[in-house]
Every structure is written in C-alpha cells, then in structure tokens.
C-alpha cells in the first residue's frame, strides 16, 4: 500500500499517543483504551508502521499457538538497543 507521505489523521494520532504512553501494547488493549474497533486499528497500525512511527514486536515464548504481537514507537526500540 502507498501510505508514504500520507498525513496522519485523528485516529492515527490517538493510536500513536496510546502506543507512546503504554508501549509495548497490543491491538486488543489499544481497542479497549481508545474505543476504536480492532479491525480499524489494524489498518491504522499498518499505516503507522509504513510511515516509520511504530514497530511490531512479536513475543515468541516457546508455547503453542499464536505469538503475542505488541507495538512500540520507534524511539522505544532505539532506547532498548542502547540500554537493554
């Protein structure tokens, strides 16, 4: 999808603020905190990822089933690279 150079809308900003405040955070929690449906969140998160605002982090803990997926702002991953 061609999201590049697309301006952030109100929903994008709401989600980005929540991700910055509560990272790492999953879509279910984003939906609960924002009142935005998870299906809508998926599209906006994809846009935020492609624009370079957030990164998807997959938690693989060796258990069966789907891994947990969290989202963090780019700055969060850069800090972790330096300090973690």
Backbone bond lengths (Angstrom), bond angles and torsions (degrees), N, CA, C in turn:
res aa  C-N    CA-C-N  psi(-1)  N-CA   C-N-CA  omega(-1)  CA-C   N-CA-C  phi
1 X - - - 1.454 - - 1.526 109.58 -
2 X 1.302 117.08 148.32 1.443 120.81 -177.17 1.518 113.49 -97.05
3 X 1.322 116.55 70.13 1.465 120.20 -179.21 1.525 112.28 -81.89
4 X 1.304 117.04 -15.57 1.461 119.92 -173.71 1.530 110.85 -53.54
5 X 1.320 114.58 141.42 1.456 122.41 178.95 1.529 113.51 62.81
6 X 1.320 116.93 21.32 1.455 121.41 176.68 1.523 107.58 -93.33
7 X 1.312 115.94 132.42 1.465 120.49 -179.71 1.530 110.16 -69.86
8 X 1.324 116.21 144.22 1.461 120.73 178.13 1.518 109.92 -73.03
9 X 1.326 116.10 134.40 1.458 119.66 176.88 1.534 109.86 -95.04
10 X 1.312 116.89 -177.31 1.457 121.65 -175.82 1.530 111.92 -60.28
11 X 1.320 117.21 -41.60 1.466 120.94 179.77 1.522 110.50 -64.63
12 X 1.342 117.12 -42.29 1.461 121.04 176.96 1.526 110.43 -57.54
13 X 1.319 116.37 -45.48 1.472 120.84 -177.68 1.524 111.37 -65.63
14 X 1.335 116.40 -41.12 1.467 120.35 177.91 1.522 109.83 -59.51
15 X 1.328 116.39 -48.99 1.460 120.53 -178.74 1.521 111.63 -65.56
16 X 1.319 117.58 -41.79 1.461 120.95 179.08 1.526 110.74 -62.33
17 X 1.323 117.79 -42.69 1.464 120.59 177.77 1.522 111.28 -61.98
18 X 1.330 117.38 -42.03 1.466 120.57 178.49 1.527 110.84 -65.19
19 X 1.313 116.89 -41.20 1.468 120.21 178.57 1.523 110.08 -63.33
20 X 1.326 117.04 -42.86 1.464 120.46 178.84 1.524 111.50 -64.13
21 X 1.330 117.31 -37.27 1.469 121.60 -177.17 1.525 113.37 -79.20
22 X 1.332 117.79 -33.10 1.473 120.69 -170.95 1.528 114.56 -120.18
23 X 1.311 118.46 12.52 1.469 120.68 -176.96 1.523 112.06 -59.65
24 X 1.310 116.84 143.84 1.449 128.08 -7.12 1.527 110.84 -75.19
25 X 1.331 116.42 143.93 1.466 121.32 -174.84 1.528 109.29 -140.08
26 X 1.328 116.83 143.60 1.461 121.10 179.47 1.532 110.72 -99.31
27 X 1.346 115.62 170.37 1.471 120.17 -177.94 1.521 112.38 -64.06
28 X 1.319 117.17 -36.41 1.467 120.35 -179.96 1.523 110.57 -60.70
29 X 1.332 116.17 -44.81 1.467 120.56 179.57 1.524 110.89 -69.16
30 X 1.331 117.24 -39.42 1.470 120.14 175.72 1.522 110.68 -58.51
31 X 1.322 116.26 -42.15 1.457 120.90 179.28 1.523 111.25 -64.30
32 X 1.319 115.82 -44.62 1.470 120.13 -179.21 1.526 111.25 -63.73
33 X 1.322 117.12 -43.42 1.469 120.63 -177.08 1.533 112.61 -73.41
34 X 1.325 116.74 -32.85 1.464 120.13 -174.42 1.525 113.76 -97.54
35 X 1.331 116.73 -23.40 1.458 119.82 -174.33 1.525 112.68 80.25
36 X 1.322 116.72 8.22 1.462 122.43 -179.96 1.531 107.83 -92.69
37 X 1.349 118.02 133.65 1.465 120.18 179.49 1.534 112.44 -59.21
38 X 1.341 116.17 145.51 1.469 120.76 -178.70 1.519 112.99 -58.66
39 X 1.334 118.07 -35.12 1.464 119.78 179.42 1.531 111.28 -65.27
40 X 1.310 116.91 -37.26 1.472 121.47 176.49 1.521 109.81 -68.56
41 X 1.317 116.32 -40.95 1.460 121.06 179.51 1.520 110.60 -58.97
42 X 1.324 116.85 -40.74 1.459 120.79 -179.26 1.525 111.10 -54.17
43 X 1.317 117.62 -48.92 1.467 121.45 -178.98 1.524 112.05 -63.21
44 X 1.320 116.61 -41.57 1.466 120.27 -179.02 1.525 111.47 -70.60
45 X 1.327 117.32 -37.40 1.462 120.65 177.93 1.530 109.93 -64.52
46 X 1.320 116.14 -40.79 1.468 119.97 177.44 1.529 110.03 -59.08
47 X 1.308 116.47 -43.72 1.463 121.84 178.17 1.534 110.49 -62.02
48 X 1.335 117.26 -45.63 1.467 121.33 179.71 1.529 111.45 -63.81
49 X 1.332 117.09 -35.59 1.459 120.52 176.83 1.518 110.71 -66.31
50 X 1.328 116.48 -47.21 1.458 120.50 -178.04 1.521 112.22 -66.60
51 X 1.326 117.18 -28.01 1.471 121.44 177.60 1.527 111.70 -82.11
52 X 1.345 117.30 -8.99 1.459 120.66 177.04 1.510 114.66 87.07
53 X 1.334 118.51 20.88 1.458 121.79 179.27 1.528 112.86 -90.42
54 X 1.334 117.10 -35.34 1.461 121.01 -177.16 1.524 110.60 -134.53
55 X 1.334 114.39 162.26 1.454 122.53 178.47 1.518 108.38 -129.46
56 X 1.328 115.34 141.90 1.462 120.92 175.82 1.528 108.36 -86.62
57 X 1.337 115.97 132.79 1.464 122.37 177.57 1.520 107.19 -118.51
58 X 1.317 116.22 125.34 1.464 121.16 -178.91 1.517 108.48 -104.23
59 X 1.331 115.84 125.56 1.467 121.40 179.23 1.514 108.84 -94.71
60 X 1.301 115.57 111.69 1.468 121.10 177.44 1.525 107.08 -109.65
61 X 1.305 115.33 108.96 1.459 118.75 -175.52 1.524 113.12 -110.47
62 X 1.333 117.28 15.79 1.447 120.92 176.86 1.518 115.05 83.18
63 X 1.313 117.77 -1.72 1.467 121.00 178.34 1.527 110.38 -84.58
64 X 1.314 114.43 160.99 1.456 119.64 174.84 1.526 109.75 -73.75
65 X 1.309 115.72 159.72 1.459 119.98 178.78 1.513 112.04 97.78
66 X 1.302 113.86 -175.52 1.466 120.10 -178.52 1.527 110.51 -72.22
67 X 1.331 115.51 139.52 1.466 118.09 174.90 1.530 110.15 -72.17
68 X 1.316 116.99 154.66 1.465 120.88 177.15 1.520 108.66 -77.88
69 X 1.320 115.34 140.54 1.467 121.47 -178.69 1.517 108.21 -117.95
70 X 1.321 115.55 127.41 1.456 122.78 178.79 1.520 108.93 -122.27
71 X 1.319 115.18 162.48 1.457 121.42 176.85 1.518 109.05 -124.82
72 X 1.316 114.77 139.22 1.464 121.08 179.47 1.523 108.25 -136.47
73 X 1.341 117.17 151.16 1.471 119.08 175.30 1.522 110.01 -70.44
74 X 1.301 117.04 154.12 1.462 122.10 -179.62 1.527 110.89 -53.64
75 X 1.332 118.32 -41.68 1.461 121.42 -178.97 1.522 111.30 -59.76
76 X 1.321 117.22 -34.18 1.469 122.78 179.79 1.517 109.83 -61.96
77 X 1.323 117.96 -43.55 1.463 121.26 -179.02 1.523 110.52 -71.18
78 X 1.329 117.70 -35.31 1.462 120.34 178.39 1.519 110.76 -66.81
79 X 1.341 117.90 -40.51 1.462 121.16 176.99 1.513 110.91 -63.18
80 X 1.320 116.44 -42.37 1.454 121.16 -178.25 1.534 109.82 -65.12
81 X 1.339 118.13 -38.17 1.448 120.71 178.15 1.518 111.39 -61.13
82 X 1.322 117.64 -34.82 1.467 121.50 -178.79 1.519 112.91 -83.60
83 X 1.349 117.49 -34.86 1.460 120.36 -168.86 1.522 115.32 -113.60
84 X 1.323 118.42 -20.71 1.470 120.41 -174.38 1.506 112.29 -83.71
